[in-house]
């Protein structure tokens, strides 16, 4: 699980406040892959109670939903729908004062309209007390709830904000070691602001590419410098050998001239 950044922590608190004060239907809206499930997981883990949690993608009609809720609540799933709803109503659930709803439905945008209507009826107290329910889904979920018939639903809406540069810097401050986050953010933040996992993956890939280029550049410069150093050494050696050869040749010529110089030896007078 990715650590929560500033905007995600604020979103958790907004959900708590909405559940606590709305005491009805609350909708968390976000783009696919934006981290809605992480938000809900933290909401539950930080609370003292565990709500009934349903997966909207796998729910069928109203009867299927009621049976699943009865099973999760520890009730025997038998009898007519109205009877099971009555027993669910009498079941003691945690108070929404904790900021945690009684029921959470993930991917609620996949629910059928009659199931949306059922949950709306529960939140307005159609079967007794009012339920606290959190829907988690995509943007189209809100318009579908508002167009329900005969009872339109006007839920409290919490939108998961897009990541900004501050969120990105916070998320990668312990992972980033080769490049400045501000330089990378301008290249990938706009494209992946609604997809934290893809954003961090893109940052990591960009970082590796930049590091590889940097290392290749340093290697090339070292090799180039090494070639230049070798060339200078060879040239200096050739110059030294040439100078040494000229010096030796000149010295040999001087020795030859000294050896051939005529020396006049004075002769002693002959007294005979």
FIDREN-881365 format. One record per residue: x, y, z of N, C-alpha, C, CB in turn; residue in one letter. Coordinates in steps of 0.1 Angstrom, whole numbers, padded with zeros to 4 digits, always signed. Glycine has a CB too. Layout:
N
XYZXYZXYZXYZA ...
This chain:
272
+0008-0012+0000+0000+0000+0000+0009+0012+0000-0010+0000+0012X +0006+0022-0009+0013+0034-0009+0010+0043+0003+0010+0042-0022X +0020+0050+0008+0017+0059+0020+0008+0070+0015+0030+0064+0026X -0001+0074+0024-0010+0085+0021-0002+0098+0021-0021+0086+0032X -0005+0106+0010+0001+0120+0009-0009+0130+0015+0004+0123-0006X -0005+0142+0015-0013+0153+0021-0028+0153+0016-0007+0166+0019X -0030+0153+0003-0044+0154-0002-0052+0142+0001-0043+0156-0017X -0046+0130+0002-0053+0118+0006-0057+0118+0020-0045+0106+0002X -0048+0123+0029-0052+0124+0043-0063+0133+0045-0040+0128+0051X -0063+0144+0038-0074+0154+0039-0087+0148+0034-0071+0167+0031X -0086+0139+0024-0098+0133+0018-0104+0124+0029-0095+0125+0006X -0096+0116+0036-0101+0107+0047-0109+0115+0057-0089+0100+0053X -0103+0127+0061-0110+0135+0071-0123+0141+0066-0101+0146+0076X -0124+0144+0053-0136+0149+0047-0147+0138+0047-0134+0154+0033X -0143+0126+0045-0153+0115+0045-0158+0113+0059-0146+0102+0040X -0149+0113+0069-0153+0112+0083-0163+0123+0086-0141+0113+0092X -0161+0135+0083-0170+0146+0086-0183+0144+0079-0164+0159+0082X -0183+0140+0066-0195+0138+0059-0204+0127+0065-0192+0135+0044X -0197+0116+0068-0205+0105+0075-0210+0109+0088-0195+0092+0077X -0203+0117+0095-0207+0121+0109-0219+0130+0108-0195+0127+0116X -0219+0139+0099-0229+0150+0098-0241+0147+0088-0223+0163+0095X -0238+0140+0077-0248+0138+0068-0258+0127+0073-0242+0134+0054X -0252+0116+0079-0260+0105+0084-0269+0100+0073-0268+0110+0096X -0263+0097+0062-0271+0092+0051-0262+0087+0040-0280+0103+0045X -0264+0091+0028-0255+0087+0017-0244+0096+0014-0264+0086+0004X -0232+0090+0014-0219+0097+0011-0213+0090-0001-0209+0098+0023X -0208+0098-0011-0202+0093-0023-0187+0097-0024-0210+0096-0035X -0178+0088-0025-0164+0091-0028-0162+0089-0043-0154+0083-0019X -0158+0100-0049-0157+0099-0064-0142+0101-0068-0166+0110-0071X -0137+0093-0077-0123+0095-0082-0122+0087-0095-0113+0090-0072X -0111+0090-0102-0108+0084-0115-0103+0069-0112-0098+0092-0123X -0104+0061-0122-0098+0047-0120-0083+0047-0117-0101+0039-0133X -0079+0040-0107-0065+0040-0103-0060+0051-0095-0057+0038-0115X -0069+0060-0091-0065+0072-0083-0062+0069-0069-0076+0082-0084X -0066+0058-0064-0063+0054-0050-0075+0055-0040-0053+0064-0044X -0087+0053-0046-0100+0053-0037-0099+0041-0027-0112+0052-0046X -0095+0030-0032-0095+0018-0023-0085+0020-0011-0091+0005-0030X -0074+0027-0014-0065+0030-0003-0071+0039+0007-0052+0036-0009X -0079+0049+0002-0085+0058+0011-0095+0051+0021-0093+0069+0003X -0103+0042+0015-0113+0034+0022-0106+0025+0032-0122+0026+0013X -0095+0019+0028-0088+0010+0037-0083+0017+0049-0076+0003+0030X -0077+0029+0047-0072+0037+0058-0084+0042+0067-0065+0049+0053X -0095+0045+0061-0107+0050+0068-0111+0039+0078-0118+0053+0059X -0111+0026+0073-0116+0015+0082-0105+0012+0092-0119+0003+0073X -0093+0011+0088-0082+0008+0098-0080+0017+0109-0069+0006+0090X -0083+0030+0106-0082+0040+0117-0094+0041+0126-0080+0054+0110X -0105+0034+0122-0117+0035+0130-0118+0023+0140-0129+0035+0121X -0127+0024+0150-0128+0014+0160-0138+0003+0155-0133+0020+0172X -0144+0004+0143-0154-0006+0139-0152-0010+0125-0169+0000+0141X -0158-0022+0122-0157-0027+0108-0171-0027+0102-0151-0041+0108X -0172-0019+0091-0185-0018+0084-0188-0031+0075-0186-0006+0076X -0200-0032+0071-0203-0042+0060-0197-0037+0047-0219-0045+0059X -0189-0045+0041-0182-0040+0029-0186-0049+0017-0167-0040+0030X -0191-0043+0006-0196-0050-0005-0188-0045-0018-0211-0048-0007X -0187-0055-0027-0181-0052-0040-0191-0050-0051-0170-0063-0044X -0193-0038-0055-0204-0035-0065-0203-0043-0078-0204-0020-0068X -0191-0046-0082-0190-0053-0095-0196-0067-0094-0175-0054-0098X -0197-0073-0082-0202-0086-0081-0216-0087-0075-0193-0095-0073X -0223-0076-0073-0236-0076-0068-0247-0077-0079-0239-0063-0059X -0257-0085-0076-0268-0087-0086-0279-0077-0083-0273-0101-0086X -0291-0083-0081-0303-0075-0079-0305-0072-0064-0316-0082-0085X -0317-0067-0061-0320-0063-0047-0319-0075-0037-0333-0056-0046X -0324-0086-0042-0324-0098-0033-0310-0103-0030-0332-0109-0040X -0302-0103-0040-0288-0106-0038-0281-0097-0028-0280-0106-0052X -0283-0084-0029-0277-0075-0020-0282-0077-0006-0280-0060-0024X -0295-0079-0004-0300-0082+0009-0295-0094+0015-0316-0082+0009X -0294-0105+0007-0288-0118+0012-0274-0116+0017-0289-0129+0001X -0266-0109+0009-0252-0107+0012-0250-0099+0025-0245-0100+0000X -0259-0088+0026-0258-0080+0038-0262-0088+0050-0267-0068+0037X -0272-0096+0049-0276-0105+0061-0265-0114+0065-0289-0112+0057X -0259-0120+0055-0248-0129+0058-0236-0122+0064-0243-0136+0045X -0232-0110+0059-0221-0103+0065-0225-0098+0080-0218-0091+0057X -0237-0096+0082-0242-0092+0095-0243-0103+0105-0255-0084+0094X -0241-0115+0100-0242-0127+0109-0257-0132+0111-0237-0124+0123X -0266-0128+0102-0280-0132+0103-0282-0144+0093-0289-0121+0099X -0292-0152+0096-0295-0163+0087-0303-0157+0075-0304-0174+0095X -0297-0159+0063-0303-0154+0051-0315-0162+0047-0293-0153+0040X -0327-0159+0053-0339-0167+0049-0351-0157+0051-0341-0179+0058X -0362-0161+0044-0374-0153+0044-0375-0143+0033-0375-0146+0058X -0385-0135+0033-0387-0125+0023-0378-0114+0025-0402-0120+0022X -0376-0106+0014-0367-0094+0015-0371-0085+0026-0367-0087+0002X -0384-0082+0028-0388-0073+0038-0385-0078+0052-0403-0070+0036X -0386-0091+0054-0383-0097+0067-0368-0096+0070-0387-0112+0067X -0360-0099+0060-0345-0098+0062-0341-0083+0065-0337-0103+0050X -0348-0074+0058-0345-0060+0060-0349-0056+0075-0352-0051+0050X -0360-0062+0079-0365-0059+0093-0355-0064+0103-0378-0065+0095X -0349-0076+0101-0339-0081+0110-0326-0073+0109-0337-0096+0107X -0323-0068+0097-0311-0060+0096-0313-0047+0103-0308-0057+0081X -0325-0042+0103-0328-0029+0110-0326-0030+0125-0342-0024+0107X -0330-0042+0130-0328-0044+0144-0314-0048+0149-0338-0055+0149X -0306-0051+0139-0292-0054+0142-0285-0042+0147-0285-0061+0130X -0278-0043+0158-0271-0032+0164-0258-0029+0156-0268-0034+0179X -0257-0018+0149-0245-0014+0142-0238-0003+0149-0249-0010+0127X -0225-0001+0146-0218+0010+0153-0223+0023+0148-0203+0009+0149X -0222+0033+0157-0227+0046+0154-0219+0053+0144-0228+0055+0167X -0224+0061+0134-0216+0068+0125-0209+0080+0131-0225+0073+0114X -0211+0082+0144-0204+0093+0151-0189+0090+0150-0209+0094+0165X -0185+0078+0148-0171+0075+0147-0165+0080+0133-0168+0060+0149X -0174+0083+0124-0169+0087+0111-0168+0076+0101-0156+0095+0112X -0172+0064+0105-0171+0052+0097-0186+0048+0094-0164+0040+0104X -0189+0046+0081-0203+0043+0077-0206+0028+0081-0205+0045+0062X -0219+0025+0081-0223+0011+0084-0221+0002+0072-0238+0011+0088X -0222+0007+0060-0220-0001+0048-0211+0007+0038-0234-0004+0041X -0202+0000+0032-0193+0006+0022-0195-0003+0009-0178+0006+0026X -0197+0004-0002-0199-0004-0015-0188+0001-0024-0213-0002-0021X -0178-0007-0027-0168-0004-0037-0173-0005-0051-0155-0012-0035X -0167+0003-0060-0172+0002-0074-0187+0003-0076-0166-0011-0081X -0193+0012-0069-0207+0013-0068-0213+0018-0082-0211+0023-0058X -0204+0023-0091-0209+0027-0104-0214+0015-0112-0199+0035-0112X -0210+0003-0108-0214-0010-0115-0228-0015-0110-0204-0020-0113X -0234-0008-0100-0247-0013-0095-0258-0010-0104-0250-0006-0081X -0268-0019-0104-0280-0016-0111-0288-0005-0105-0289-0029-0112X -0297+0001-0113-0305+0012-0107-0314+0008-0096-0313+0018-0119X -0320-0004-0097-0329-0008-0085-0321-0010-0073-0336-0021-0089X -0308-0014-0074-0300-0016-0062-0296-0002-0056-0287-0024-0065X -0293+0007-0065-0290+0021-0061-0302+0026-0053-0287+0030-0073X -0314+0023-0058-0326+0028-0052-0328+0021-0038-0338+0025-0060X -0324+0009-0037-0325+0002-0024-0316+0009-0013-0321-0013-0026X -0304+0011-0017-0295+0018-0007-0300+0032-0004-0281+0018-0013X -0306+0039-0014-0311+0052-0011-0323+0051-0001-0316+0059-0024X -0331+0041-0003-0342+0039+0006-0337+0036+0020-0351+0027+0002X -0326+0029+0022-0321+0026+0035-0316+0039+0041-0310+0016+0034X -0310+0048+0033-0304+0060+0039-0315+0070+0044-0295+0066+0029X -0327+0069+0038-0337+0079+0041-0347+0073+0052-0345+0083+0029X -0344+0060+0056-0353+0054+0066-0365+0048+0062-0356+0064+0077X -0366+0043+0049-0378+0037+0044-0382+0024+0051-0376+0034+0029X -0373+0018+0058-0376+0005+0065-0374+0006+0080-0367-0006+0059X -0373+0018+0085-0371+0020+0099-0361+0032+0101-0367+0007+0106X -0350+0028+0107-0340+0038+0110-0332+0042+0097-0330+0033+0120X -0325+0053+0097-0317+0057+0086-0303+0051+0087-0316+0072+0086X -0298+0046+0075-0285+0039+0075-0275+0049+0070-0286+0027+0065X -0263+0047+0074-0251+0055+0069-0244+0046+0059-0242+0059+0081X -0243+0051+0046-0238+0043+0035-0227+0051+0028-0249+0037+0026X -0216+0045+0024-0206+0051+0016-0205+0044+0003-0192+0051+0023X -0207+0051-0008-0205+0046-0022-0191+0051-0026-0216+0051-0031X -0184+0042-0033-0171+0045-0038-0172+0042-0053-0159+0037-0031X -0169+0052-0062-0171+0049-0076-0166+0061-0084-0185+0047-0079X -0169+0061-0097-0165+0070-0107-0175+0081-0109-0161+0064-0120X -0172+0091-0117-0180+0103-0118-0195+0101-0122-0174+0113-0128X -0197+0091-0131-0211+0089-0135-0220+0084-0124-0211+0078-0147X -0215+0079-0113-0223+0075-0102-0231+0086-0097-0214+0069-0091X -0226+0098-0096-0233+0109-0090-0246+0113-0098-0224+0121-0088X -0244+0113-0111-0255+0117-0120-0266+0106-0120-0250+0119-0134X -0262+0094-0119-0272+0083-0118-0280+0084-0105-0265+0069-0119X -0273+0087-0094-0281+0088-0081-0290+0100-0082-0271+0090-0070X -0286+0111-0088-0295+0123-0088-0306+0121-0098-0286+0135-0093X -0306+0111-0107-0317+0109-0116-0325+0097-0113-0311+0107-0130X -0324+0091-0101-0332+0080-0097-0347+0084-0096-0327+0075-0083X -0355+0074-0099-0370+0076-0098-0375+0065-0090-0376+0077-0112X -0385+0067-0082-0392+0080-0080-0386+0089-0069-0406+0077-0075X -0375+0084-0063-0368+0092-0052-0354+0095-0056-0368+0084-0039X -0352+0107-0062-0338+0111-0065-0330+0112-0053-0338+0125-0073X -0317+0109-0054-0308+0109-0042-0298+0121-0044-0300+0096-0041X -0297+0128-0033-0288+0140-0033-0277+0137-0022-0295+0153-0030X -0267+0130-0026-0257+0125-0016-0247+0136-0012-0250+0113-0020X -0240+0134-0002-0228+0142+0001-0217+0137-0007-0225+0142+0017X -0210+0146-0015-0200+0141-0024-0186+0146-0019-0203+0147-0038X -0177+0136-0019-0163+0139-0016-0155+0135-0028-0158+0131-0003X -0148+0144-0035-0140+0141-0046-0126+0140-0042-0142+0152-0057X -0120+0129-0047-0106+0126-0044-0097+0136-0053-0102+0111-0047X -0090+0145-0047-0083+0155-0055-0071+0148-0063-0077+0166-0047X -0067+0155-0074-0056+0151-0082-0043+0154-0073-0055+0158-0095X -0033+0146-0076-0020+0149-0069-0014+0162-0075-0010+0137-0072X -0008+0170-0066+0000+0181-0070+0015+0179-0067-0005+0194-0063X +0023+0189-0070+0037+0187-0068+0041+0184-0054+0045+0199-0074X +0034+0190-0045+0037+0187-0031+0034+0173-0027+0029+0197-0022X +0023+0167-0032+0020+0153-0029+0031+0144-0035+0006+0149-0035X +0035+0148-0047+0046+0140-0054+0059+0140-0046+0048+0144-0068X +0063+0152-0042+0075+0153-0035+0075+0145-0022+0078+0168-0032X +0063+0145-0015+0062+0138-0003+0062+0123-0005+0048+0142+0004X +0056+0118-0016+0056+0104-0019+0069+0098-0022+0046+0101-0030X +0078+0106-0029+0090+0101-0034+0103+0106-0027+0092+0104-0049X +0101+0113-0016+0112+0119-0009+0122+0109-0004+0107+0128+0003X +0117+0097+0000+0126+0086+0004+0130+0077-0007+0118+0078+0015X +0125+0079-0019+0128+0070-0030+0138+0078-0040+0116+0066-0037X +0137+0091-0040+0144+0099-0050+0158+0101-0045+0137+0112-0052X +0168+0098-0054+0182+0100-0050+0191+0105-0061+0188+0087-0045X +0186+0106-0073+0195+0109-0084+0191+0123-0091+0195+0099-0094X +0179+0127-0090+0174+0139-0097+0165+0147-0088+0168+0135-0110X +0163+0159-0092+0154+0168-0085+0140+0165-0088+0157+0183-0087X +0131+0163-0078+0117+0160-0081+0111+0171-0089+0110+0158-0068X +0114+0183-0087+0108+0194-0094+0110+0193-0109+0113+0208-0089X +0122+0188-0113+0125+0187-0127+0117+0176-0133+0140+0184-0129X +0115+0165-0126+0107+0153-0131+0092+0156-0131+0110+0141-0123X +0088+0164-0121+0073+0166-0119+0068+0174-0131+0071+0175-0107X +0075+0183-0137+0070+0191-0148+0068+0182-0160+0079+0202-0151X +0075+0170-0160+0074+0162-0172+0063+0151-0171+0087+0155-0174X +0059+0147-0159+0050+0136-0157+0038+0139-0149+0057+0124-0152X +0038+0149-0141+0027+0152-0131+0014+0154-0138+0031+0163-0122X +0015+0163-0149+0002+0166-0156-0004+0153-0162+0005+0176-0167X +0004+0144-0167-0002+0132-0174-0007+0122-0164+0009+0126-0182X -0001+0121-0152-0005+0110-0143-0010+0115-0130+0007+0101-0141X -0015+0127-0129-0019+0133-0116-0030+0125-0110-0023+0148-0118X -0039+0119-0117-0050+0111-0112-0047+0096-0110-0062+0112-0121X -0034+0092-0113-0030+0078-0111-0017+0077-0104-0029+0072-0126X -0018+0077-0091-0005+0077-0082+0004+0066-0086-0009+0077-0068X +0000+0054-0087+0009+0043-0090+0016+0045-0103+0001+0030-0090X +0009+0049-0114+0015+0051-0127+0025+0063-0126+0005+0054-0137X +0021+0073-0118+0029+0085-0116+0043+0081-0110+0022+0095-0107X +0042+0074-0099+0055+0070-0093+0063+0060-0102+0052+0063-0079X +0056+0052-0109+0063+0043-0119+0070+0051-0129+0053+0033-0125X +0063+0062-0134+0069+0070-0145+0081+0078-0139+0059+0080-0150X +0080+0082-0127+0091+0089-0120+0103+0080-0119+0087+0095-0106X +0100+0068-0115+0111+0058-0113+0118+0055-0127+0106+0045-0107X +0110+0053-0137+0116+0050-0150+0123+0062-0156+0104+0046-0160X +0118+0074-0154+0125+0086-0159+0138+0088-0151+0116+0099-0157X +0137+0085-0138+0149+0086-0130+0160+0077-0135+0146+0083-0115X +0156+0064-0138+0166+0055-0142+0172+0059-0156+0160+0041-0144X +0164+0064-0165+0169+0068-0178+0179+0080-0176+0157+0072-0187X +0175+0089-0168+0184+0101-0165+0197+0096-0159+0177+0111-0156X +0196+0086-0150+0208+0081-0143+0217+0074-0153+0204+0072-0132X +0211+0066-0162+0218+0059-0172+0225+0069-0182+0209+0050-0180X +0218+0079-0186+0224+0089-0195+0236+0096-0188+0213+0099-0199X +0233+0099-0175+0244+0106-0168+0256+0097-0167+0239+0110-0154X +0254+0084-0164+0266+0075-0163+0273+0073-0176+0261+0062-0157X +0265+0072-0187+0271+0070-0200+0279+0083-0203+0260+0068-0210X +0273+0095-0200+0280+0107-0203+0293+0108-0196+0271+0119-0200X +0293+0104-0183+0305+0105-0175+0315+0095-0180+0302+0102-0160X +0311+0083-0184+0320+0073-0190+0326+0077-0203+0312+0059-0192X +0318+0084-0211+0323+0089-0224+0333+0100-0222+0311+0094-0233X +0330+0109-0212+0340+0119-0209+0353+0114-0204+0334+0129-0200X +0352+0103-0195+0364+0097-0190+0372+0091-0201+0360+0087-0179X +0365+0083-0210+0372+0077-0221+0378+0087-0230+0362+0068-0229X +0371+0098-0233+0376+0108-0242+0388+0115-0235+0365+0119-0245X +0387+0118-0222+0398+0124-0215+0410+0114-0215+0394+0128-0201X +0407+0101-0213+0418+0092-0213+0425+0091-0226+0412+0078-0210X +0417+0092-0238+0423+0092-0251+0432+0104-0253+0413+0091-0262X +0427+0116-0248+0435+0128-0249+0448+0127-0241+0427+0140-0245X +0447+0121-0229+0459+0120-0220+0469+0111-0226+0454+0115-0206X +0464+0100-0232+0474+0090-0239+0481+0097-0251+0466+0078-0243X +0473+0105-0258+0479+0111-0270+0490+0121-0266+0468+0119-0278X +0487+0129-0255+0497+0138-0250+0509+0131-0245+0491+0147-0239X +0508+0120-0238+0519+0113-0233+0528+0107-0245+0514+0101-0225X +0521+0102-0255+0529+0097-0267+0536+0109-0274+0519+0091-0277X +0529+0120-0276+0536+0132-0282+0548+0137-0274+0526+0143-0284X +0545+0137-0261+0556+0142-0252+0568+0132-0253+0552+0144-0238X +0565+0119-0253+0576+0109-0254+0584+0111-0267+0570+0096-0253X +0577+0113-0278+0583+0114-0291+0593+0127-0291+0573+0115-0302X +0587+0138-0285+0596+0150-0285+0608+0147-0276+0588+0162-0279X +0606+0141-0265+0618+0138-0256+0628+0129-0263+0613+0131-0243X +0624+0119-0270+0633+0110-0278+0640+0118-0288+0625+0098-0284X +0633+0127-0295+0639+0135-0306+0650+0144-0300+0629+0143-0313X +0647+0151-0289+0656+0160-0283+0669+0152-0278+0650+0168-0271X +0666+0141-0272+0677+0132-0267+0686+0128-0278+0672+0120-0259X +0680+0124-0290+0688+0120-0301+0696+0131-0307+0679+0115-0312X +0691+0143-0308+0699+0155-0312+0710+0158-0303+0690+0167-0314X +0708+0157-0290+0718+0160-0280+0729+0149-0281+0712+0159-0266X +0726+0137-0282+0736+0126-0284+0744+0128-0296+0730+0112-0283X +0737+0131-0307+0744+0132-0320+0754+0144-0320+0734+0135-0332X +0750+0155-0313+0758+0167-0312+0770+0164-0303+0751+0179-0306X +0768+0156-0293+0779+0152-0284+0789+0144-0291+0774+0145-0271X +0785+0134-0299+0794+0126-0306+0802+0133-0316+0786+0115-0313X +0796+0143-0323+0804+0151-0332+0814+0159-0325+0794+0161-0340X +0811+0165-0314+0822+0172-0306+0833+0164-0302+0815+0179-0294X +0831+0152-0298+0842+0142-0294+0851+0139-0305+0836+0130-0288X +0845+0137-0317+0853+0134-0329+0862+0146-0333+0844+0131-0341X +0857+0158-0332+0866+0169-0335+0877+0171-0326+0857+0182-0335X +0875+0168-0313+0886+0169-0303+0897+0159-0306+0880+0167-0289X +0893+0147-0310+0902+0136-0312+0911+0139-0324+0895+0123-0314X +0907+0146-0334+0915+0148-0347+0923+0161-0346+0905+0149-0358X +0923+0169-0336+0930+0181-0335+0945+0178-0334+0925+0190-0323X +0953+0184-0343+0968+0182-0343+0974+0188-0330+0974+0188-0355X +0983+0181-0323+0989+0185-0311+1004+0187-0314+0987+0176-0300X +1010+0199-0312+1024+0202-0315+1032+0199-0302+1026+0217-0319X +1041+0189-0304+1050+0185-0293+1064+0191-0295+1051+0169-0292X +1069+0199-0286+1082+0205-0288+1093+0195-0286+1084+0217-0278X +1103+0195-0295+1114+0185-0294+1126+0191-0287+1119+0181-0309X +1132+0183-0279+1144+0187-0272+1156+0189-0281+1148+0178-0260X +1165+0199-0280+1177+0201-0289+1187+0189-0287+1184+0214-0286X +1192+0185-0299+1202+0174-0299+1216+0180-0298+1200+0166-0313X +1222+0176-0287+1236+0181-0284+1247+0174-0292+1239+0181-0269X +1243+0163-0298+1253+0156-0306+1255+0163-0319+1249+0141-0308X 
